[in-house]
Amino acid sequence: MDGQQAFDEFKTAPDQYDLIITDMTMPKMTGNELAVNVLKIRPGLPIVLCTGYSDRITEDTALGIGIRRFVQKPLISRDLTVLIRNVLDDANA
C-alpha cells in the first residue's frame, strides 16, 4: 500500500483507528505527509513514524507536526510492542 492509498483508507472511517504506524519512505505520499493529512482530520491521533534513514525529517520536526514517536529501523518486535503500548497509554492519559 502506498501513502495515498493509506490516507484514502483512513478517510473512509477515521474513527476506526486508535494508532497509525507509518514509514517515512512510501510512494505517492511520505509518512510525514500522511501524518499531517491524518491529523487535519483527527487531531491528536497517535502516529508513529519509522525510518531507516531520512535527511528529509528529523525527530524534532516529526514531533513538531504532531507525530508521537519517531523511531529508527530496524525495530525489534518486543521494542515495537512496548512502544505501541506506551503510545496508546499516553493517548488515553
Buried (B, 14 or more C-beta within 10 A) or exposed (E): EEBBEBBEEBEEEEEEBEEBBBBBBBEEBBBBBBBBBBBEEBEEBBBBBBBEEBEEBEBEEBEEBBBBBBBEEEBEEEEBEEBBEEBBEEEEE
